[in-house]
């Protein structure tokens, strides 16, 4: 069966959204854990990883390709998750079936030949919108680029000391009090 | 089992978690499975 190119681009895009969601869940969790229990539970089920073994030069190239001012000696400065395309020869590891805890299982070891970092856009599915804590919500909830997702801008360093942005309009209150509503 | 051809894996990567082996000029890190919605 031949599938056209749009099928594959959609597939990749969906993959990316999934990984972005994953990253966002971690960030939101650190702000407010109680209202994200459902999401947290789901996050815990993500439990396998690929161990990448790469040459230092390759890692340096990867880091410089993403940000030219970033250096291999300062990798510990950034804590944000990124999305990485790793190409190489993968070697499957024996499955340890007793491993059912929170430990992430290494299913494959990869000898990397090419590494590319792409920036992660944080998207959260629509169905989680009701779960957003009011303290988080005013930050910025935008409609996502893709249907069914919304975007939380956590980089806006907003404090909640000055109250909500939507104040009650009291200017017409007296006039409204005089109007009799007939139902 | 080892793949004969090269394959590409898209994963979530944490920059602070890279470990370097200076003697062998290698870097090690984990790529995590993207979360499935």
Backbone of each chain as ProteinMPNN parsed JSONL, in Angstrom:
{"seq_chain_A": "XXXXXXXXXXXXXXXXXXXXXXXXXXXXXXXXXXXXXXXXXXXXXXXXXXXXXXXXXXXXXXXXXXXXXXXXXXXXXXXXXXXXXXXXXXXXXXXXXXXXXXXXXXXXXXXXXXXXXXXXXXXXXXXXXXXXXXXXXXXXXXXXXXXXXXXXXXXXXXXXXXXXXXXXXXXXXXXXXXXXXXX", "coords_chain_A": {"N_chain_A": [[0.843, -1.199, 0.0], [0.609, 2.124, -0.936], [1.428, 5.109, 0.539], [0.847, 8.577, 0.629], [3.03, 11.477, 0.826], [2.066, 13.288, 2.663], [0.869, 11.822, 4.612], [3.021, 10.803, 6.028], [4.28, 13.132, 6.923], [2.32, 14.093, 8.594], [2.323, 12.107, 10.463], [4.837, 12.375, 11.616], [4.536, 14.922, 12.651], [2.561, 14.468, 14.532], [3.894, 12.776, 16.252], [5.782, 14.583, 17.23], [4.166, 16.372, 18.605], [3.295, 14.742, 20.598], [5.636, 14.295, 22.011], [6.139, 16.853, 22.851], [4.03, 17.311, 24.509], [4.616, 15.62, 26.542], [6.846, 16.822, 27.656], [5.68, 19.173, 28.553], [3.95, 18.298, 30.5], [5.633, 17.598, 32.557], [6.655, 20.08, 33.247], [4.377, 21.481, 34.08], [3.593, 19.934, 36.13], [5.521, 20.472, 38.04], [4.73, 22.931, 38.877], [2.109, 22.762, 39.86], [1.011, 20.048, 41.425], [-1.222, 18.688, 42.291], [-3.606, 18.927, 40.772], [-3.013, 17.594, 38.552], [-3.012, 14.934, 38.627], [-4.062, 12.898, 37.089], [-2.839, 13.266, 34.638], [-0.249, 12.943, 35.461], [-0.217, 10.287, 36.18], [-0.48, 9.117, 33.71], [1.861, 9.974, 32.562], [3.756, 8.533, 33.914], [3.607, 6.086, 32.758], [5.145, 6.138, 30.543], [7.832, 4.505, 29.752], [10.222, 3.612, 28.54], [13.485, 3.813, 27.054], [16.076, 4.927, 24.8], [19.418, 4.257, 24.742], [21.955, 6.386, 23.874], [25.039, 6.324, 22.322], [27.6, 8.352, 21.599], [30.101, 10.033, 19.678], [32.235, 12.514, 21.098], [32.781, 14.735, 19.517], [30.653, 14.678, 17.776], [28.537, 15.195, 19.48], [29.223, 17.753, 20.229], [28.918, 19.081, 17.787], [26.191, 18.76, 17.443], [25.176, 20.271, 19.565], [26.16, 22.815, 18.958], [24.887, 23.176, 16.56], [22.31, 23.598, 17.319], [22.376, 25.789, 19.049], [24.565, 28.271, 18.645], [26.008, 29.571, 20.552], [26.185, 27.951, 22.626], [27.905, 25.567, 24.598], [29.77, 22.495, 24.893], [30.768, 22.124, 27.405], [28.987, 23.335, 28.976], [26.606, 21.96, 29.255], [25.065, 21.287, 31.407], [23.724, 23.51, 32.159], [21.271, 23.909, 30.975], [18.02, 22.847, 31.587], [15.743, 22.282, 30.32], [13.71, 20.03, 28.487], [14.536, 18.742, 25.284], [13.868, 18.004, 21.834], [15.111, 15.334, 20.061], [16.567, 14.1, 17.149], [17.916, 11.115, 16.458], [20.146, 9.278, 14.575], [21.304, 6.116, 13.72], [22.972, 2.954, 14.304], [21.013, 0.595, 15.826], [20.893, -1.442, 18.712], [19.305, -4.094, 20.083], [18.38, -4.601, 23.461], [18.353, -7.171, 25.966], [15.181, -7.926, 27.345], [14.134, -7.102, 30.555], [11.985, -8.57, 32.469], [11.196, -8.355, 35.061], [11.308, -5.773, 35.704], [9.27, -3.465, 36.645], [8.866, -1.146, 37.861], [9.302, 2.381, 38.51], [11.511, 2.87, 37.135], [13.253, 3.725, 34.204], [13.404, 1.768, 31.368], [16.079, 0.571, 29.403], [15.762, -0.062, 26.187], [17.053, -0.155, 23.769], [20.365, 0.183, 22.516], [22.128, 2.717, 20.969], [24.424, 3.423, 18.437], [25.381, 6.383, 17.571], [25.199, 8.148, 14.479], [24.353, 10.476, 13.407], [23.093, 13.45, 14.818], [20.46, 15.535, 15.674], [19.083, 18.374, 17.095], [15.873, 19.623, 17.712], [13.811, 22.465, 18.384], [11.411, 22.422, 21.044], [7.962, 22.816, 20.934], [5.515, 23.624, 23.187], [2.727, 21.789, 23.527], [-0.571, 21.039, 24.567], [-3.155, 18.66, 24.842], [-6.607, 19.345, 23.987], [-8.455, 18.138, 25.696], [-7.374, 18.21, 28.189], [-7.691, 20.705, 29.052], [-9.587, 21.551, 30.901], [-8.455, 20.76, 33.199], [-6.505, 22.491, 33.873], [-4.925, 24.379, 36.276], [-6.235, 27.266, 37.966], [-4.222, 29.06, 38.699], [-2.296, 28.62, 36.87], [-3.552, 28.908, 34.476], [-4.092, 31.719, 33.663], [-1.697, 32.436, 32.557], [-1.105, 32.029, 29.736], [-3.202, 30.881, 27.477], [-3.327, 29.683, 24.457], [-4.828, 29.01, 21.297], [-3.815, 26.116, 19.676], [-1.379, 25.441, 17.085], [-2.034, 23.25, 15.768], [-5.023, 21.448, 15.316], [-7.063, 20.682, 18.109], [-5.249, 21.008, 20.065], [-3.859, 23.022, 22.673], [-1.869, 25.819, 23.67], [0.472, 26.484, 26.131], [1.952, 29.182, 27.483], [4.516, 29.296, 29.375], [6.714, 30.724, 29.71], [6.277, 33.366, 30.013], [6.841, 35.461, 32.472], [4.901, 35.805, 34.695], [3.458, 37.267, 37.574], [1.098, 36.669, 40.188], [0.345, 38.577, 41.884], [-1.004, 40.912, 41.401], [-3.654, 40.299, 41.023], [-6.52, 39.043, 39.1], [-6.756, 39.426, 35.5], [-9.131, 40.154, 34.431], [-11.309, 42.353, 35.432], [-14.239, 43.115, 37.305], [-16.689, 45.062, 35.786], [-17.738, 48.023, 37.014], [-18.889, 50.389, 36.346], [-21.411, 50.766, 35.171], [-23.169, 49.899, 37.002], [-25.083, 51.137, 38.673], [-27.007, 52.088, 36.901], [-27.869, 49.727, 35.786], [-29.072, 48.61, 37.952], [-31.462, 49.929, 38.06], [-32.929, 49.0, 35.984], [-35.607, 46.957, 35.185], [-35.843, 43.599, 34.815], [-37.71, 41.725, 32.609], [-39.021, 38.629, 32.445]], "CA_chain_A": [[0.0, 0.0, 0.0], [1.437, 3.331, -1.051], [0.875, 6.257, 1.24], [1.475, 9.793, 0.118], [3.993, 12.12, 1.731], [1.379, 14.017, 3.74], [0.647, 10.854, 5.685], [4.231, 10.708, 6.847], [4.518, 14.393, 7.624], [1.365, 14.138, 9.692], [2.773, 11.144, 11.465], [5.965, 12.987, 12.326], [4.018, 16.041, 13.419], [1.859, 13.909, 15.692], [4.974, 12.321, 17.141], [6.375, 15.749, 17.869], [3.206, 16.889, 19.562], [3.307, 13.839, 21.739], [6.825, 14.517, 22.835], [6.004, 18.161, 23.473], [3.082, 17.147, 25.604], [5.352, 14.951, 27.609], [7.695, 17.835, 28.301], [4.822, 20.13, 29.232], [3.401, 17.685, 31.701], [6.644, 17.676, 33.612], [6.757, 21.463, 33.706], [3.173, 21.856, 34.805], [3.618, 19.183, 37.37], [6.365, 21.113, 39.036], [4.023, 24.102, 39.384], [0.996, 22.317, 40.683], [0.946, 18.604, 41.201], [-2.448, 18.04, 42.738], [-4.662, 18.867, 39.766], [-2.535, 16.882, 37.378], [-2.766, 13.539, 38.996], [-4.404, 12.044, 35.958], [-1.765, 13.422, 33.667], [0.939, 12.389, 36.086], [-0.335, 8.838, 36.095], [-0.19, 8.752, 32.332], [3.268, 10.257, 32.298], [4.565, 7.464, 34.497], [3.589, 4.897, 31.919], [6.186, 6.257, 29.535], [8.871, 3.851, 30.532], [11.412, 3.047, 27.912], [14.389, 4.805, 26.489], [17.166, 4.44, 23.963], [20.694, 4.814, 25.192], [22.734, 6.817, 22.717], [26.478, 6.429, 22.529], [28.049, 9.2, 20.496], [31.403, 10.662, 19.772], [32.16, 13.85, 21.703], [32.728, 15.711, 18.424], [29.286, 14.652, 17.248], [27.707, 15.884, 20.471], [29.577, 19.176, 20.113], [28.271, 19.566, 16.559], [24.753, 18.783, 17.702], [24.89, 21.387, 20.463], [26.412, 24.051, 18.221], [23.874, 23.282, 15.519], [21.076, 24.099, 17.924], [22.647, 27.122, 19.564], [25.994, 28.453, 18.379], [26.686, 30.097, 21.737], [26.145, 26.912, 23.649], [29.121, 24.768, 24.535], [29.695, 21.146, 25.451], [31.117, 22.176, 28.83], [27.897, 23.966, 29.718], [25.357, 21.233, 28.99], [24.27, 21.17, 32.621], [22.992, 24.752, 32.407], [19.894, 23.828, 30.479], [17.258, 21.734, 32.15], [14.548, 22.061, 29.496], [13.802, 18.91, 27.563], [14.56, 19.059, 23.857], [13.554, 16.848, 21.004], [16.342, 14.967, 19.366], [16.541, 13.059, 16.123], [19.176, 10.382, 16.486], [20.238, 8.242, 13.553], [22.438, 5.247, 13.932], [22.694, 1.525, 14.372], [20.419, 0.275, 17.122], [21.096, -2.814, 19.161], [18.276, -4.387, 21.069], [18.85, -5.146, 24.732], [17.422, -8.17, 26.509], [14.139, -7.364, 28.184], [14.096, -7.576, 31.94], [10.551, -8.534, 32.743], [10.943, -8.034, 36.47], [11.349, -4.324, 35.782], [7.944, -2.873, 36.485], [8.783, 0.05, 38.691], [9.357, 3.667, 37.826], [12.789, 2.979, 36.453], [13.124, 3.697, 32.754], [14.119, 0.632, 30.817], [16.823, 0.797, 28.158], [15.427, -1.139, 25.258], [18.018, -0.19, 22.678], [21.566, 1.006, 22.556], [22.364, 3.222, 19.615], [25.697, 4.049, 18.087], [24.834, 7.465, 16.757], [25.95, 8.672, 13.335], [23.91, 11.852, 13.202], [22.241, 13.929, 15.892], [19.898, 16.863, 15.405], [18.129, 18.856, 18.085], [14.902, 20.608, 17.246], [13.16, 23.086, 19.536], [10.131, 21.835, 21.404], [6.842, 23.724, 21.191], [4.726, 22.93, 24.191], [1.309, 21.676, 23.201], [-1.324, 20.184, 25.465], [-4.422, 18.349, 24.187], [-7.808, 20.079, 24.431], [-9.216, 17.474, 26.761], [-6.755, 18.501, 29.48], [-7.85, 22.135, 29.309], [-10.372, 21.729, 32.127], [-7.631, 20.391, 34.353], [-5.503, 23.513, 34.14], [-5.15, 25.08, 37.53], [-6.419, 28.698, 37.725], [-2.968, 29.792, 38.842], [-1.51, 28.424, 35.662], [-4.352, 29.268, 33.313], [-3.97, 33.065, 33.098], [-0.399, 32.657, 31.916], [-1.496, 32.23, 28.352], [-3.715, 29.702, 26.802], [-3.617, 30.011, 23.062], [-5.209, 27.888, 20.463], [-2.608, 25.553, 19.093], [-1.187, 25.46, 15.64], [-2.714, 22.067, 15.276], [-6.345, 21.308, 15.915], [-7.16, 19.791, 19.24], [-4.22, 21.284, 21.048], [-3.662, 24.403, 23.048], [-0.477, 26.133, 23.932], [0.649, 27.169, 27.4], [3.195, 29.943, 27.487], [4.995, 29.386, 30.751], [7.898, 31.579, 29.758], [5.848, 34.691, 30.466], [7.127, 35.413, 33.905], [3.841, 36.619, 35.288], [3.121, 37.021, 38.967], [-0.336, 36.782, 40.415], [0.175, 39.484, 43.01], [-1.919, 41.993, 41.057], [-4.997, 39.808, 40.805], [-6.852, 38.6, 37.758], [-6.741, 40.465, 34.475], [-10.504, 40.524, 34.072], [-11.985, 42.951, 36.574], [-15.669, 43.345, 37.142], [-16.946, 46.433, 35.371], [-18.728, 48.562, 37.962], [-19.315, 51.728, 35.929], [-22.838, 50.823, 34.829], [-23.908, 49.106, 37.984], [-26.254, 51.874, 39.167], [-28.022, 52.087, 35.847], [-28.38, 48.364, 35.646], [-29.934, 48.348, 39.09], [-32.785, 50.517, 37.847], [-33.655, 48.277, 34.933], [-36.345, 45.764, 35.6], [-35.792, 42.549, 33.804], [-38.964, 40.989, 32.481], [-38.799, 37.307, 31.853]], "C_chain_A": [[0.878, 1.249, 0.0], [0.727, 4.486, -0.354], [1.597, 7.519, 0.779], [2.289, 10.479, 1.22], [3.3, 12.813, 2.901], [1.077, 13.088, 4.921], [1.853, 10.824, 6.623], [4.528, 12.002, 7.588], [3.559, 14.535, 8.793], [1.796, 13.241, 10.839], [3.896, 11.736, 12.308], [5.469, 14.118, 13.211], [3.316, 15.538, 14.679], [2.861, 13.431, 16.732], [5.535, 13.497, 17.944], [5.44, 16.303, 18.925], [3.185, 16.031, 20.814], [4.495, 14.124, 22.642], [6.763, 15.873, 23.535], [5.075, 18.081, 24.677], [3.795, 16.572, 26.812], [6.161, 15.97, 28.391], [6.852, 18.796, 29.113], [4.263, 19.556, 30.522], [4.383, 17.79, 32.851], [6.689, 19.09, 34.163], [5.551, 21.86, 34.534], [3.135, 21.153, 36.153], [4.408, 19.882, 38.461], [5.679, 22.349, 39.613], [2.893, 23.667, 40.315], [0.762, 20.835, 40.432], [-0.458, 18.046, 41.433], [-3.485, 17.91, 41.628], [-4.216, 18.115, 38.532], [-2.276, 15.413, 37.658], [-3.029, 12.587, 37.83], [-3.278, 12.057, 34.926], [-0.481, 12.773, 34.181], [0.953, 10.868, 35.945], [0.04, 8.366, 34.688], [1.29, 8.919, 32.025], [4.146, 9.111, 32.795], [4.6, 6.22, 33.626], [4.589, 4.961, 30.778], [7.471, 5.707, 30.123], [9.954, 3.15, 29.729], [12.235, 4.141, 27.25], [15.402, 4.114, 25.599], [18.446, 5.076, 24.485], [21.535, 5.134, 23.969], [24.189, 6.945, 23.123], [27.031, 7.196, 21.341], [29.432, 9.737, 20.758], [31.252, 12.073, 20.337], [32.05, 14.923, 20.623], [31.312, 15.824, 17.861], [28.34, 15.393, 18.188], [27.957, 17.389, 20.401], [28.896, 19.802, 18.894], [26.777, 19.734, 16.767], [24.381, 20.006, 18.532], [25.087, 22.721, 19.751], [25.38, 24.261, 17.122], [22.574, 23.838, 16.045], [21.26, 25.526, 18.404], [24.16, 27.343, 19.473], [26.749, 28.975, 19.604], [26.755, 29.086, 22.883], [27.381, 26.033, 23.49], [28.944, 23.442, 25.269], [29.987, 21.145, 26.958], [29.987, 22.768, 29.665], [26.559, 23.268, 29.461], [24.46, 21.199, 30.223], [23.461, 22.428, 32.906], [21.534, 24.661, 32.013], [19.2, 22.605, 31.019], [16.017, 21.424, 31.323], [14.735, 20.841, 28.606], [13.784, 19.402, 26.112], [14.157, 17.812, 23.093], [14.747, 16.581, 20.109], [16.063, 13.875, 18.343], [17.899, 12.374, 16.167], [19.138, 9.284, 15.44], [21.481, 7.401, 13.813], [22.025, 3.792, 13.956], [22.191, 1.195, 15.774], [20.641, -1.198, 17.445], [20.102, -3.087, 20.28], [18.88, -5.03, 22.317], [17.853, -6.189, 25.24], [16.422, -7.523, 27.469], [14.202, -7.971, 29.575], [12.652, -7.459, 32.407], [10.228, -8.185, 34.189], [10.879, -6.525, 36.695], [9.973, -3.731, 35.601], [7.794, -1.61, 37.315], [8.843, 1.32, 37.879], [10.643, 3.856, 37.052], [12.566, 2.874, 34.947], [14.002, 2.59, 32.186], [14.851, 1.018, 29.534], [16.532, -0.344, 27.218], [16.455, -1.289, 24.149], [19.262, 0.612, 23.042], [21.839, 1.436, 21.127], [23.744, 3.828, 19.487], [25.351, 5.148, 17.093], [25.776, 7.894, 15.642], [25.587, 10.117, 13.077], [22.943, 12.23, 14.311], [21.742, 15.321, 15.541], [18.901, 17.221, 16.495], [17.145, 19.767, 17.387], [14.217, 21.2, 18.47], [11.794, 22.466, 19.798], [9.085, 22.912, 21.647], [5.884, 22.985, 22.111], [3.249, 22.947, 23.836], [0.641, 20.7, 24.15], [-2.665, 19.886, 24.81], [-5.611, 19.057, 24.831], [-8.455, 19.443, 25.66], [-8.589, 17.693, 28.14], [-6.992, 19.951, 29.902], [-8.601, 22.393, 30.612], [-9.536, 21.466, 33.372], [-6.615, 21.473, 34.722], [-5.865, 24.288, 35.396], [-5.3, 26.579, 37.268], [-5.147, 29.516, 37.881], [-2.11, 29.688, 37.594], [-2.229, 29.037, 34.469], [-4.14, 30.685, 32.798], [-2.654, 33.318, 32.39], [-0.557, 32.924, 30.433], [-1.947, 30.921, 27.783], [-4.093, 30.119, 25.394], [-4.112, 28.765, 22.352], [-3.951, 27.391, 19.757], [-2.554, 25.7, 17.597], [-1.986, 24.326, 15.021], [-4.065, 21.962, 15.98], [-6.308, 20.344, 17.086], [-6.098, 20.004, 20.298], [-4.277, 22.739, 21.47], [-2.243, 24.575, 23.565], [-0.389, 26.902, 25.245], [1.991, 27.88, 27.375], [3.65, 30.154, 28.922], [6.205, 30.301, 30.858], [7.546, 33.01, 30.136], [5.93, 34.697, 31.977], [6.13, 36.281, 34.658], [3.625, 36.246, 36.742], [1.623, 37.235, 39.151], [-0.635, 37.728, 41.566], [-0.843, 40.582, 42.699], [-3.31, 41.498, 40.666], [-5.277, 39.417, 39.366], [-6.882, 39.762, 36.765], [-8.137, 40.967, 34.16], [-11.226, 41.043, 35.314], [-13.465, 43.098, 36.263], [-15.874, 44.817, 36.785], [-18.072, 47.02, 36.214], [-19.318, 49.884, 37.498], [-20.827, 51.817, 35.679], [-23.719, 50.143, 35.87], [-25.19, 49.822, 38.442], [-27.384, 51.863, 38.149], [-28.662, 50.717, 35.715], [-29.328, 48.024, 36.79], [-31.347, 48.873, 38.894], [-33.614, 49.716, 36.857], [-34.355, 47.067, 35.524], [-36.306, 44.749, 34.472], [-37.105, 41.789, 33.785], [-38.684, 39.669, 31.79], [-40.129, 36.721, 31.384]], "O_chain_A": [[1.771, 1.4, 0.834], [-0.432, 4.786, -0.638], [2.81, 7.514, 0.568], [2.231, 10.096, 2.389], [3.862, 12.918, 3.991], [1.035, 13.518, 6.073], [1.712, 10.819, 7.846], [4.972, 11.982, 8.736], [3.931, 15.035, 9.854], [1.652, 13.577, 12.014], [3.91, 11.62, 13.533], [5.901, 14.271, 14.354], [3.463, 16.116, 15.756], [2.693, 13.654, 17.931], [5.731, 13.415, 19.156], [5.875, 16.663, 20.019], [3.074, 16.53, 21.934], [4.374, 14.186, 23.865], [7.259, 16.035, 24.651], [5.31, 18.7, 25.714], [3.587, 16.997, 27.949], [6.161, 15.98, 29.622], [7.233, 19.195, 30.214], [4.125, 20.265, 31.519], [3.992, 18.044, 33.991], [6.753, 19.294, 35.375], [5.69, 22.505, 35.574], [2.703, 21.709, 37.163], [4.027, 19.888, 39.632], [6.009, 22.775, 40.719], [2.764, 24.171, 41.43], [0.358, 20.435, 39.34], [-0.834, 17.04, 40.831], [-4.174, 16.894, 41.545], [-4.968, 18.011, 37.563], [-1.449, 14.759, 37.023], [-2.309, 11.61, 37.625], [-2.839, 11.022, 34.425], [0.264, 12.143, 33.43], [1.975, 10.256, 35.637], [0.756, 7.383, 34.5], [1.89, 8.108, 31.319], [5.15, 8.766, 32.172], [5.51, 5.399, 33.739], [4.852, 3.955, 30.12], [8.128, 6.382, 30.915], [10.543, 2.18, 30.207], [11.746, 5.227, 26.938], [15.566, 2.894, 25.634], [18.528, 6.294, 24.644], [21.796, 4.268, 23.134], [24.528, 7.581, 24.121], [26.939, 6.736, 20.203], [29.87, 9.876, 21.9], [30.252, 12.744, 20.081], [31.321, 15.901, 20.785], [30.841, 16.909, 17.519], [27.455, 16.126, 17.745], [27.03, 18.192, 20.502], [28.366, 20.91, 18.967], [26.176, 20.715, 16.329], [23.399, 20.691, 18.243], [24.289, 23.644, 19.913], [25.039, 25.397, 16.793], [21.819, 24.475, 15.31], [20.396, 26.375, 18.189], [24.934, 26.67, 20.153], [27.97, 28.843, 19.692], [27.311, 29.352, 23.949], [27.841, 25.788, 22.374], [28.087, 23.298, 26.141], [29.514, 20.276, 27.69], [30.015, 22.717, 30.895], [25.509, 23.911, 29.451], [23.239, 21.094, 30.104], [22.606, 22.426, 33.791], [20.668, 25.265, 32.646], [19.704, 21.485, 30.931], [15.321, 20.441, 31.577], [15.808, 20.645, 28.035], [13.094, 20.365, 25.778], [14.113, 16.711, 23.642], [15.308, 17.485, 19.49], [15.414, 12.871, 18.635], [18.924, 13.014, 15.931], [18.221, 8.463, 15.416], [22.561, 7.923, 14.088], [20.88, 3.446, 13.668], [22.854, 1.477, 16.772], [20.585, -2.067, 16.575], [20.075, -2.387, 21.293], [19.765, -5.883, 22.236], [16.655, -6.095, 24.972], [16.784, -6.683, 28.293], [14.309, -9.186, 29.743], [12.17, -6.365, 32.701], [9.113, -7.767, 34.499], [10.446, -6.063, 37.75], [9.554, -3.515, 34.464], [6.693, -1.074, 37.445], [8.479, 1.337, 36.703], [10.842, 4.876, 36.392], [11.791, 2.041, 34.478], [15.191, 2.498, 32.492], [14.298, 1.714, 28.682], [16.998, -1.464, 27.423], [16.703, -2.388, 23.653], [19.198, 1.592, 23.785], [21.789, 0.632, 20.197], [24.173, 4.634, 20.312], [25.065, 4.881, 15.926], [26.988, 7.99, 15.834], [26.406, 10.895, 12.588], [22.083, 11.439, 14.699], [22.527, 16.186, 15.153], [17.982, 16.454, 16.781], [17.534, 20.592, 16.562], [14.058, 20.519, 19.482], [11.109, 22.038, 18.869], [9.289, 23.812, 22.461], [5.493, 21.85, 21.836], [2.606, 23.997, 23.847], [1.21, 19.665, 24.497], [-3.272, 20.804, 24.257], [-5.627, 19.331, 26.031], [-8.94, 20.142, 26.55], [-9.216, 17.388, 29.155], [-6.553, 20.374, 30.972], [-8.291, 23.337, 31.339], [-9.883, 21.905, 34.469], [-5.949, 21.383, 35.753], [-6.983, 24.783, 35.541], [-4.576, 27.126, 36.436], [-5.01, 30.565, 37.252], [-1.299, 30.567, 37.306], [-1.606, 29.607, 33.572], [-4.016, 30.86, 31.586], [-2.512, 34.321, 31.691], [-0.156, 33.984, 29.952], [-1.171, 29.978, 27.629], [-5.075, 30.83, 25.187], [-3.847, 27.634, 22.76], [-3.13, 28.185, 19.299], [-3.539, 26.035, 16.938], [-2.529, 24.432, 13.921], [-4.197, 22.364, 17.136], [-5.614, 19.327, 17.058], [-6.041, 19.286, 21.296], [-4.703, 23.595, 20.695], [-1.532, 23.611, 23.852], [-1.114, 27.878, 25.438], [3.039, 27.246, 27.258], [3.211, 31.087, 29.594], [6.664, 30.616, 31.955], [8.418, 33.781, 30.536], [5.169, 34.013, 32.661], [6.469, 37.342, 35.182], [3.61, 35.069, 37.102], [0.975, 37.908, 38.349], [-1.718, 37.694, 42.151], [-1.473, 41.124, 43.608], [-4.064, 42.234, 40.03], [-4.387, 39.453, 38.517], [-7.015, 40.924, 37.149], [-8.303, 42.086, 33.674], [-11.695, 40.263, 36.142], [-13.873, 43.192, 35.105], [-15.297, 45.703, 37.414], [-19.216, 46.572, 36.138], [-20.166, 50.45, 38.187], [-21.441, 52.847, 35.956], [-24.889, 49.855, 35.614], [-26.243, 49.2, 38.581], [-28.55, 51.658, 38.485], [-29.876, 50.599, 35.551], [-30.269, 47.249, 36.62], [-32.304, 48.353, 39.468], [-34.845, 49.749, 36.887], [-33.767, 46.272, 36.258], [-36.688, 45.028, 33.336], [-37.557, 41.275, 34.808], [-38.167, 39.631, 30.674], [-40.161, 35.61, 30.855]]}, "seq_chain_B": "XXXXXXXXXXXXXXXXXXXXXXXXXXXXXXXXXXXXX", "coords_chain_B": {"N_chain_B": [[19.448, -8.243, 18.999], [20.592, -6.662, 16.126], [20.21, -3.767, 14.177], [20.403, -3.771, 10.678], [20.398, -1.802, 8.745], [20.679, 1.776, 9.201], [18.736, 3.394, 11.664], [16.305, 5.871, 12.607], [15.595, 7.565, 15.559], [13.233, 9.388, 17.311], [13.255, 11.287, 20.101], [12.796, 12.387, 23.541], [15.02, 14.54, 25.075], [17.329, 15.313, 27.593], [19.457, 17.86, 28.177], [21.178, 18.224, 30.387], [21.76, 15.762, 31.276], [23.745, 14.407, 29.943], [26.512, 12.247, 29.9], [29.991, 12.241, 29.974], [32.736, 10.461, 28.702], [35.853, 11.043, 29.037], [38.239, 9.786, 28.454], [37.767, 8.014, 26.369], [36.606, 9.627, 24.541], [33.784, 9.748, 24.347], [30.257, 10.246, 24.495], [27.44, 9.758, 26.571], [23.967, 9.303, 26.691], [20.446, 9.264, 27.518], [17.618, 8.72, 25.489], [14.343, 9.497, 25.68], [11.239, 7.813, 25.336], [8.765, 9.333, 23.395], [5.865, 10.709, 24.819], [2.756, 9.045, 24.583], [-0.316, 10.156, 23.472]], "CA_chain_B": [[19.284, -8.068, 17.559], [21.139, -5.39, 15.67], [19.639, -3.342, 12.911], [21.392, -3.808, 9.604], [20.447, -0.431, 8.249], [20.564, 2.751, 10.285], [17.379, 3.824, 11.938], [16.208, 7.161, 13.291], [14.699, 7.577, 16.708], [12.904, 10.731, 17.798], [13.002, 11.142, 21.522], [12.965, 13.542, 24.416], [16.42, 14.541, 25.481], [17.632, 16.297, 28.632], [20.872, 18.203, 27.973], [22.022, 18.157, 31.588], [21.985, 14.37, 31.66], [24.823, 13.772, 29.16], [27.717, 11.873, 30.644], [31.128, 12.151, 29.069], [33.887, 9.629, 29.029], [36.925, 11.827, 28.414], [39.319, 8.91, 27.991], [37.426, 7.403, 25.092], [35.932, 10.624, 23.708], [32.407, 9.325, 24.085], [29.195, 10.818, 25.307], [26.328, 8.822, 26.763], [22.735, 9.88, 27.235], [19.229, 8.506, 27.237], [16.546, 9.361, 24.724], [13.131, 8.907, 26.227], [10.08, 7.584, 24.469], [7.788, 10.42, 23.445], [4.621, 10.31, 25.467], [1.655, 8.785, 23.657], [-1.575, 10.726, 23.936]], "C_chain_B": [[19.811, -6.702, 17.148], [20.55, -5.029, 14.322], [20.732, -3.296, 11.851], [21.549, -2.416, 9.003], [20.327, 0.52, 9.434], [19.11, 3.158, 10.456], [17.399, 5.134, 12.711], [15.206, 7.062, 14.421], [14.49, 9.017, 17.15], [12.538, 10.599, 19.265], [13.176, 12.434, 22.284], [14.338, 13.435, 25.078], [16.648, 15.645, 26.518], [19.122, 16.629, 28.58], [21.74, 18.015, 29.21], [22.398, 16.728, 31.959], [23.082, 13.679, 30.835], [25.997, 13.431, 30.081], [28.854, 11.675, 29.656], [32.198, 11.23, 29.624], [35.074, 10.258, 28.301], [38.036, 10.947, 27.836], [39.031, 8.35, 26.601], [36.719, 8.366, 24.139], [34.495, 10.226, 23.356], [31.443, 10.08, 24.996], [28.036, 9.843, 25.39], [25.112, 9.592, 27.251], [21.549, 9.019, 26.841], [18.257, 9.366, 26.438], [15.253, 8.698, 25.173], [12.033, 8.822, 25.184], [9.147, 8.794, 24.529], [6.475, 9.903, 24.005], [3.512, 10.12, 24.441], [0.356, 9.308, 24.231], [-2.71, 9.73, 23.712]], "O_chain_B": [[19.49, -5.695, 17.781], [20.409, -5.875, 13.439], [21.844, -2.835, 12.106], [22.656, -1.924, 8.786], [19.924, 0.123, 10.527], [18.358, 3.248, 9.486], [18.378, 5.463, 13.38], [14.106, 6.537, 14.252], [15.446, 9.769, 17.339], [11.608, 9.874, 19.618], [13.639, 13.44, 21.747], [14.741, 12.378, 25.565], [16.206, 16.779, 26.331], [19.957, 15.785, 28.901], [22.918, 17.68, 29.091], [23.236, 16.499, 32.831], [23.32, 12.485, 31.014], [26.406, 14.232, 30.921], [28.692, 11.018, 28.628], [32.512, 11.222, 30.814], [35.274, 10.035, 27.107], [38.687, 11.313, 26.857], [39.928, 8.227, 25.767], [36.285, 7.969, 23.058], [34.061, 10.356, 22.212], [31.784, 10.487, 26.107], [27.689, 9.186, 24.409], [25.226, 10.442, 28.134], [21.637, 8.168, 25.957], [18.101, 10.563, 26.681], [15.093, 7.483, 25.057], [11.928, 9.654, 24.282], [8.781, 9.231, 25.62], [6.041, 8.794, 23.694], [3.349, 10.938, 23.535], [-0.03, 8.949, 25.343], [-3.861, 10.021, 24.038]]}, "name": "protein", "num_of_chains": 2, "seq": "XXXXXXXXXXXXXXXXXXXXXXXXXXXXXXXXXXXXXXXXXXXXXXXXXXXXXXXXXXXXXXXXXXXXXXXXXXXXXXXXXXXXXXXXXXXXXXXXXXXXXXXXXXXXXXXXXXXXXXXXXXXXXXXXXXXXXXXXXXXXXXXXXXXXXXXXXXXXXXXXXXXXXXXXXXXXXXXXXXXXXXXXXXXXXXXXXXXXXXXXXXXXXXXXXXXXXXXXXXXX"}
